[in-house]
Amino acid sequence: MTVVVVFAILGLLFLAMIIYLAKGSIVRTKDLGLLSSELRPVDVGAFCNLISGSEQEYLRQHLPPHEFRTIHRERMGAAVEYVHWAAANAAILIQLAEAARRQQDESVKQAGEKLMESALRLRLYALQLLPRLYLSMMIPAISPETAALADTYDNMGRQVTILSCLEFPTHGMASALRS
Amino acid sequence: MLFASYYLWIAPHVLLAIFAVCLFRRGLQRQLPIFSSYVVFECIQFTALFIISRHSPFPRVTYRGVLVVGAGISSILELGVIYELANELLFSRSSMAPILRRTFRATLAVLVLGAAIGAGAFSDISFGRVTNLFQAVDFSSNLIEAGMVLALFVFARMSKVSWRNWIAGIALGLGVSACINLVSAALRAGLGKSAFVAVDITQMASFHVSVVIWLISLFLADPTPAFPDAHVKVSDLELWDQQLRRMVQR
């Protein structure tokens, strides 16, 4: 009987989640002008500083362990916020790319395809990075300087840099992206 | 009760036939060929079962055989439809498809394991071997479908990729039907023979709901995205793309 209850609850849970998620997929704001106002500015310099391995090492050497842990947590917390913004900005670019892909002009379509590819990649990178940042926040010994993580950080750093350089015609996206 | 049973058996298939006609007339079968095959198969299966049920005396064995074989084929096609939707939504859009495929396969493996556990726990829930097989197939396929559709919606939400409305409607219809069927299959296993009729009616009603969702979504116009500027230049898009590419490439 326990198995029955488990699967029945699982089914209801799945149903509720599917309806909730589908609502978001079907009804979606398409006015990119409005979306541009949702862009969050990202201070690339500050982000790079937060995730810098040398900075972290410097702090580790010059601060008492307890203080270092506290400061490291705060730094990683701030980095998480930056990554959230970068992911949100990528989501907006995905919608821009989708709009471009549906245009009649072949060249605009192709440019939209390329933009979609890159923005999707950026968003997935950002989402992969978040749990690592949280982990580093909890366990400072897990240094963001490990090879794979450093690469991802580096990518993210460049991603955010580029996002801050994006220029969006007539909607002031570029200034919204810059801090 | 008899009227309700007949209505829930016949009406969704009539609506499905109408849906199939609309689908083919608009040429949408080219976008989702497996789904189109599934729709056609469901219509054929219903016709065959309806004709068999009209025979007197009622050929119980033949009817059950057709039902079980049909359920198996339907389940395979439905899984194909989910793969097709995943392909349409994610795999065809990104060079990251291999990563997404792997994640999708891992989800499938977990669901298959869950289905195996559930089907094992629910064995011997009815009186006949064929019926037992049908219940196991029914339960397993519904669990896998519901889980995969949910995974699909989660991926879509995470990546913020939007679906064309009719395709999202198809996924929603499949998901709703699979979830309700999963709950009812579990209850059938728990409550035994006494719940068989109620469960059958619930499952037919869920199919009805999903066909209505498909029909509605077919007539929902896809909102034309408002492009931010009528004079957007290709060079702007290319610039954004080059910059994004540079930052994600090693």
Boltz contact constraints between the chains, C-beta under 6 A:
constraints:
  - contact:
      token1: [A, 1]
      token2: [B, 190]
      max_distance: 6.0
  - contact:
      token1: [A, 3]
      token2: [B, 121]
      max_distance: 6.0
  - contact:
      token1: [A, 4]
      token2: [B, 186]
      max_distance: 6.0
  - contact:
      token1: [A, 4]
      token2: [B, 189]
      max_distance: 6.0
  - contact:
      token1: [A, 4]
      token2: [B, 190]
      max_distance: 6.0
  - contact:
      token1: [A, 7]
      token2: [B, 118]
      max_distance: 6.0
  - contact:
      token1: [A, 7]
      token2: [B, 186]
      max_distance: 6.0
  - contact:
      token1: [A, 8]
      token2: [B, 183]
      max_distance: 6.0
  - contact:
      token1: [A, 8]
      token2: [B, 186]
      max_distance: 6.0
  - contact:
      token1: [A, 8]
      token2: [B, 187]
      max_distance: 6.0
  - contact:
      token1: [A, 11]
      token2: [B, 179]
      max_distance: 6.0
  - contact:
      token1: [A, 11]
      token2: [B, 182]
      max_distance: 6.0
  - contact:
      token1: [A, 11]
      token2: [B, 183]
      max_distance: 6.0
  - contact:
      token1: [A, 12]
      token2: [B, 183]
      max_distance: 6.0
  - contact:
      token1: [A, 14]
      token2: [B, 146]
      max_distance: 6.0
  - contact:
      token1: [A, 14]
      token2: [B, 150]
      max_distance: 6.0
  - contact:
      token1: [A, 14]
      token2: [B, 179]
      max_distance: 6.0
  - contact:
      token1: [A, 15]
      token2: [B, 179]
      max_distance: 6.0
  - contact:
      token1: [A, 17]
      token2: [B, 150]
      max_distance: 6.0
  - contact:
      token1: [A, 18]
      token2: [B, 150]
      max_distance: 6.0
  - contact:
      token1: [A, 18]
      token2: [B, 153]
      max_distance: 6.0
  - contact:
      token1: [A, 18]
      token2: [B, 175]
      max_distance: 6.0
  - contact:
      token1: [A, 21]
      token2: [B, 153]
      max_distance: 6.0
  - contact:
      token1: [A, 21]
      token2: [B, 157]
      max_distance: 6.0
  - contact:
      token1: [A, 22]
      token2: [B, 172]
      max_distance: 6.0
  - contact:
      token1: [A, 25]
      token2: [B, 156]
      max_distance: 6.0
  - contact:
      token1: [A, 25]
      token2: [B, 163]
      max_distance: 6.0
  - contact:
      token1: [A, 25]
      token2: [B, 168]
      max_distance: 6.0
  - contact:
      token1: [A, 26]
      token2: [B, 165]
      max_distance: 6.0
  - contact:
      token1: [A, 26]
      token2: [B, 168]
      max_distance: 6.0
  - contact:
      token1: [A, 28]
      token2: [B, 162]
      max_distance: 6.0
  - contact:
      token1: [A, 30]
      token2: [B, 223]
      max_distance: 6.0
  - contact:
      token1: [A, 30]
      token2: [B, 225]
      max_distance: 6.0
  - contact:
      token1: [A, 30]
      token2: [B, 226]
      max_distance: 6.0
  - contact:
      token1: [A, 31]
      token2: [B, 226]
      max_distance: 6.0
  - contact:
      token1: [A, 32]
      token2: [B, 228]
      max_distance: 6.0
  - contact:
      token1: [A, 33]
      token2: [B, 228]
      max_distance: 6.0
  - contact:
      token1: [A, 91]
      token2: [B, 160]
      max_distance: 6.0
  - contact:
      token1: [A, 94]
      token2: [B, 160]
      max_distance: 6.0
  - contact:
      token1: [A, 99]
      token2: [B, 225]
      max_distance: 6.0
  - contact:
      token1: [A, 99]
      token2: [B, 227]
      max_distance: 6.0
  - contact:
      token1: [A, 100]
      token2: [B, 237]
      max_distance: 6.0
  - contact:
      token1: [A, 102]
      token2: [B, 225]
      max_distance: 6.0
  - contact:
      token1: [A, 107]
      token2: [B, 234]
      max_distance: 6.0
  - contact:
      token1: [A, 108]
      token2: [B, 234]
      max_distance: 6.0
  - contact:
      token1: [A, 111]
      token2: [B, 234]
      max_distance: 6.0
  - contact:
      token1: [A, 111]
      token2: [B, 237]
      max_distance: 6.0
  - contact:
      token1: [A, 111]
      token2: [B, 238]
      max_distance: 6.0
  - contact:
      token1: [A, 114]
      token2: [B, 241]
      max_distance: 6.0
  - contact:
      token1: [A, 115]
      token2: [B, 237]
      max_distance: 6.0
  - contact:
      token1: [A, 115]
      token2: [B, 240]
      max_distance: 6.0
  - contact:
      token1: [A, 115]
      token2: [B, 241]
      max_distance: 6.0
  - contact:
      token1: [A, 117]
      token2: [B, 94]
      max_distance: 6.0
  - contact:
      token1: [A, 118]
      token2: [B, 241]
      max_distance: 6.0
  - contact:
      token1: [A, 118]
      token2: [B, 244]
      max_distance: 6.0
  - contact:
      token1: [A, 118]
      token2: [B, 245]
      max_distance: 6.0
  - contact:
      token1: [A, 118]
      token2: [B, 248]
      max_distance: 6.0
  - contact:
      token1: [A, 120]
      token2: [B, 94]
      max_distance: 6.0
  - contact:
      token1: [A, 120]
      token2: [B, 159]
      max_distance: 6.0
  - contact:
      token1: [A, 121]
      token2: [B, 96]
      max_distance: 6.0
  - contact:
      token1: [A, 121]
      token2: [B, 248]
      max_distance: 6.0
  - contact:
      token1: [A, 122]
      token2: [B, 248]
      max_distance: 6.0
  - contact:
      token1: [A, 123]
      token2: [B, 159]
      max_distance: 6.0
  - contact:
      token1: [A, 124]
      token2: [B, 96]
      max_distance: 6.0
  - contact:
      token1: [A, 158]
      token2: [B, 247]
      max_distance: 6.0
  - contact:
      token1: [A, 159]
      token2: [B, 247]
      max_distance: 6.0
  - contact:
      token1: [A, 162]
      token2: [B, 243]
      max_distance: 6.0
  - contact:
      token1: [A, 162]
      token2: [B, 244]
      max_distance: 6.0
  - contact:
      token1: [A, 162]
      token2: [B, 247]
      max_distance: 6.0
  - contact:
      token1: [A, 166]
      token2: [B, 240]
      max_distance: 6.0
  - contact:
      token1: [A, 169]
      token2: [B, 229]
      max_distance: 6.0
  - contact:
      token1: [A, 169]
      token2: [B, 232]
      max_distance: 6.0
  - contact:
      token1: [A, 169]
      token2: [B, 236]
      max_distance: 6.0
  - contact:
      token1: [A, 170]
      token2: [B, 229]
      max_distance: 6.0
  - contact:
      token1: [A, 171]
      token2: [B, 228]
      max_distance: 6.0
